[in-house]
Amino acid sequence: MATNQIFLPSLEIAHALQMKASIVALESTVITHGLPRPENLRLAREMETTVRGEGATPATVALLDGKIRIGLADEELARLAEVPSPLKVSHRDFAAALLKKASGGTTVAGTLFAAHHVGIRVFATGGIGGVHKENPFDVSTDLRALAETPMIVVCAGAKAILDLPATLEYLETMGVPVVGYQTDEFPAFYSRESGLKVSVKLDSPQEIVEFSNAHWSLGLQSAVLVANPVPETEAISRSEMEPVIAQAVRDAQSQKIRGQALTPFLLNRINELTGGRSMKANLALLLNNARLAAQIAKRFSANHKLWLSPRLQ
């Protein structure tokens, strides 16, 4: 199976790549696994609208009928949001998805893989995966993907259900710089504070682009992880979230929820325990990250040499 039959940029994305325009990759597990219907489709559309509002082109990445799609039309977004039993696709899952001609959402790691393959260099997500609190051997593939993929990744920190100190230690070990956007403190997804420091604070999209170019000019191949705190209006304090997360973890343990089912269960349970406030924070930070990523992409696209993938020349 030829690679150009597997990775399918939309006509809009193919044109944007050819023109060296600003592009922001968007993951799709938030559509297939992260939010209930119809909120998932509404959020997907709002994220794309937010990216376009900043003058960049959104490239939602997903699996449809065994094809890795980079950029979806609105009717394809709607179809993805209604897939009855969608796969959650990371590195190990791509081959099975292709063989089964399956449909599903790509994780942070899966999106990094696909977007980088076609030459996209900026990616917006909610929170990255990391090291789990109850099992330090349960480490998200996201971390290895960040260590190996030279892209700018905008997030609101790691998911708050994780062991944040261990996750940051892993990123440090793997040489991934963690940039705090207008903050010295690593955000904790729903919360703006974690008590943990980032490796460098930068205050503008232009500074982030200059830092990233300097990082890669040294021959380093990791991502630059940009930690963008949830907007203050929707943030939930760390002191309020910690007991909620602890209760959700206990509930998961009592029901023996493990593996790929764990994170969706915890996020849903946290939303129940917070009376919907955690979902409001989640939606706000996703749009906030899409906005910042588009601003970064606009500045990054001026550097044509770094932007254009050799595969598309």
C-alpha positions in Angstrom: 0.0 0.0 0.0 1.6 3.2 -1.1 2.1 6.0 1.5 0.2 8.5 -0.6 -2.8 6.2 -0.5 -2.7 6.2 3.3 -2.1 9.8 4.3 -4.7 11.9 2.6 -4.5 15.7 3.0 -7.7 17.5 1.9 -7.5 19.7 -1.1 -7.5 22.7 1.2 -4.6 21.4 3.2 -2.6 20.2 0.2 -3.0 23.7 -1.3 -2.0 25.4 2.0 1.1 23.2 2.2 2.1 24.1 -1.4 1.6 27.8 -0.7 3.5 27.5 2.6 0.5 29.0 4.4 -0.3 28.8 8.1 -1.8 25.5 9.2 -2.8 24.2 12.7 -3.2 20.5 13.2 -6.1 19.5 15.5 -6.6 16.1 17.2 -9.8 14.2 17.0 -10.1 12.0 20.1 -11.8 14.9 21.8 -14.5 14.5 19.1 -14.7 10.7 19.3 -14.0 10.0 23.0 -13.7 13.3 24.9 -17.1 14.9 24.7 -20.7 13.7 24.5 -22.9 14.4 21.5 -23.8 17.0 20.2 -21.1 18.9 22.2 -18.4 17.1 20.3 -19.4 18.3 16.9 -20.1 21.8 18.2 -16.6 22.0 19.7 -14.9 20.6 16.6 -16.6 23.3 14.5 -15.7 26.1 17.0 -12.1 25.0 17.1 -11.8 25.2 13.3 -13.6 28.6 13.3 -11.2 29.9 15.9 -8.2 28.9 13.9 -9.6 30.5 10.7 -10.5 33.6 12.7 -6.7 34.1 13.4 -5.9 33.7 9.7 -4.7 30.1 9.7 -6.1 26.9 8.2 -7.3 24.1 10.5 -6.3 20.5 9.8 -8.4 18.1 11.9 -6.7 14.7 11.7 -8.8 11.5 11.9 -9.2 8.0 10.5 -12.1 7.6 8.1 -12.6 4.2 6.4 -9.0 3.2 7.0 -7.5 6.4 5.6 -5.5 8.9 7.6 -7.2 12.1 6.8 -5.5 15.5 7.4 -8.2 18.1 7.1 -11.9 17.3 7.1 -14.9 18.9 5.3 -17.8 19.8 7.6 -19.8 16.8 6.5 -16.9 14.6 7.4 -16.6 16.2 10.9 -20.3 15.5 11.4 -19.8 11.9 10.3 -16.8 11.4 12.6 -18.8 12.8 15.5 -21.5 10.1 14.9 -19.2 7.0 14.4 -20.9 4.4 16.7 -17.8 2.6 18.0 -14.8 4.8 17.0 -11.3 3.6 17.5 -8.9 5.6 19.6 -5.8 5.7 17.4 -2.2 6.1 18.6 0.9 4.7 17.0 0.2 1.0 17.7 -3.3 1.3 16.4 -2.7 2.6 12.9 -2.0 -0.7 11.1 -5.1 -2.4 12.6 -7.2 0.6 11.6 -5.9 0.6 8.1 -6.5 -3.2 7.7 -10.0 -3.0 9.1 -10.8 0.1 7.1 -11.9 1.6 10.5 -12.8 5.1 11.6 -11.8 6.9 14.8 -10.0 9.7 16.5 -6.3 10.3 16.6 -4.6 10.9 20.0 -1.9 13.5 20.6 0.7 11.0 19.5 -1.3 9.8 16.5 -2.0 13.4 15.4 1.7 14.3 15.7 2.7 11.3 13.6 0.2 12.1 10.8 0.6 15.9 10.8 4.4 15.7 10.8 4.3 13.2 7.9 2.8 15.8 5.6 4.8 18.8 6.8 2.6 20.5 9.4 4.6 22.1 12.2 2.0 23.5 14.7 -0.5 21.5 16.6 -3.2 22.5 19.2 -4.6 20.1 21.7 -6.2 20.2 25.2 -3.9 18.4 27.6 -1.2 15.9 26.8 -1.0 12.4 28.2 1.7 11.5 30.7 2.6 9.3 33.6 -0.4 7.9 35.6 -0.5 8.3 39.3 -1.5 4.8 40.4 0.8 3.0 37.9 4.1 4.7 37.0 4.6 2.1 34.3 1.5 3.4 32.5 3.1 6.1 30.4 1.3 7.7 27.5 2.7 7.3 24.0 2.3 11.1 23.8 5.5 11.6 25.7 7.6 9.6 23.4 6.0 11.2 20.4 6.8 14.6 21.8 10.4 13.5 22.2 10.7 12.4 18.6 8.6 14.9 16.6 9.8 18.4 15.8 6.5 20.3 16.0 5.2 23.2 18.2 2.5 21.7 20.4 0.1 24.0 22.3 -1.6 22.5 25.3 -3.0 23.5 28.7 -0.4 21.3 30.4 -1.0 17.6 31.0 -4.3 16.1 32.0 -4.9 16.9 35.7 -5.6 13.2 36.5 -1.9 12.4 35.8 1.2 12.5 38.0 2.4 15.9 36.9 5.8 15.9 38.5 6.7 12.5 37.0 5.4 13.7 33.6 7.6 16.8 33.7 10.6 14.6 34.8 10.0 12.3 31.8 9.9 15.3 29.4 13.1 16.7 30.9 14.8 13.3 30.5 13.7 13.1 26.9 14.9 16.7 26.2 11.5 18.2 25.5 11.5 22.0 26.4 8.3 23.0 28.2 7.5 26.7 27.4 5.2 28.5 29.7 3.1 31.0 27.7 3.1 34.2 29.8 3.6 32.0 32.9 6.5 30.5 35.0 4.2 27.7 36.3 3.1 24.5 34.5 -0.7 24.6 34.2 -2.7 21.7 35.4 -5.4 21.5 32.7 -8.5 22.8 34.6 -6.2 24.8 36.9 -3.8 27.6 36.1 -1.4 26.5 38.8 0.4 23.2 39.7 3.3 24.4 41.9 5.7 23.1 39.2 8.0 25.2 37.0 8.3 25.3 33.2 11.7 25.2 31.6 11.3 28.7 30.1 8.7 31.5 30.1 7.9 33.2 26.8 5.5 36.1 26.3 4.5 36.2 22.6 3.9 33.9 19.6 6.9 35.5 17.9 9.2 34.5 20.8 7.9 31.0 20.7 8.7 30.8 16.9 12.2 32.2 17.5 12.8 29.7 20.4 11.6 26.8 18.3 13.8 27.7 15.3 16.8 28.0 17.7 16.0 24.6 19.2 15.8 22.8 15.9 18.7 24.7 14.4 20.9 22.8 16.9 19.9 19.6 15.3 17.4 18.7 18.1 14.4 16.7 17.0 11.9 17.0 19.9 8.7 19.0 20.0 8.5 22.3 21.7 5.7 22.0 24.2 3.9 25.3 24.8 1.9 25.3 28.1 -1.0 27.8 27.8 -3.1 28.2 31.0 -6.9 27.8 30.9 -8.6 31.2 30.8 -9.0 32.7 34.3 -12.8 33.0 33.8 -13.2 29.2 33.5 -10.3 28.0 35.7 -10.9 25.8 38.7 -8.4 26.1 41.5 -6.0 23.3 42.2 -7.2 23.0 45.8 -10.7 22.4 44.6 -9.8 19.9 41.8 -7.4 17.6 43.8 -10.1 16.0 46.0 -12.4 15.7 43.0 -9.7 13.9 41.0 -9.0 11.6 43.9 -12.6 10.6 44.2 -12.8 9.9 40.4 -9.7 7.7 40.7 -11.2 5.7 43.5 -14.3 5.2 41.5 -12.3 3.9 38.6 -10.4 1.5 40.8 -13.6 0.2 42.4 -15.0 -0.4 38.9 -11.7 -1.9 37.6 -11.5 0.6 34.7 -8.1 0.4 33.0 -6.2 1.0 29.8 -7.6 3.2 27.1 -11.0 3.4 28.9 -9.5 5.0 32.0 -9.0 8.6 30.8 -12.5 9.0 29.3 -14.0 7.5 32.4 -12.1 9.8 34.7 -12.9 12.9 32.7 -16.6 12.0 32.6 -16.7 11.3 36.3 -14.9 14.6 37.1 -17.4 16.5 35.0 -20.2 14.8 37.1 -18.5 15.7 40.4 -18.0 19.3 39.4 -21.5 19.8 38.1 -20.3 20.5 34.6 -17.7 23.1 35.5 -14.8 20.9 34.3 -16.4 20.5 30.8 -16.7 24.3 30.6 -13.1 24.7 31.5 -12.2 22.0 29.0 -14.0 23.7 26.2 -12.5 27.1 27.1 -8.9 25.8 27.1 -9.3 24.0 23.8 -10.5 27.2 22.1 -7.8 29.2 23.8 -5.1 26.8 22.6 -6.4 26.8 19.1 -6.3 30.6 19.1 -2.7 30.7 20.3 -1.6 27.9 17.9 -3.0 29.8 15.0 -1.1 33.0 16.0 2.1 31.0 16.3 1.4 29.3 12.9 1.0 32.7 11.2 4.4 33.8 12.4 6.0 30.4 11.8 4.8 30.2 8.1 7.0 33.1 7.3 10.0 30.8 7.6 9.5 28.8 4.4 12.6 26.7 4.8 11.4 25.1 8.0 7.8 25.0 6.9 7.9 23.0 3.7 8.1 19.2 4.1 10.6 17.5 1.8 7.9 15.0 0.9 5.9 17.7 -0.8 8.7 19.4 -2.7 
